Amino acid sequence: MTREELLALPPTVNVTTAARALGIGTHKAYSLIKKGSFPVQTLPLGSTVRVPTAALWRVLGVTPPE
């Protein structure tokens, strides 16, 4: 995922999008979330898990333009 694609993400993304940004597979991402080892904060919302984009940016070292 390019920097421009990362900066265009909405405030939260699904696990598939976060995994793509991190360069890992969706199955691996869910496995890490289940173990509590996912490198980004997650927001469990019932049966759905969302990932805050700002937290994803921090882990990837992306800073939004001012």
Buried (B, 14 or more C-beta within 10 A) or exposed (E): BEEEEBEEBEEBBBBEBBBBBBEBEBEEBBEBBEEEEBBBEBEEEEEEBBBBBBBBBBBBEBEEEE
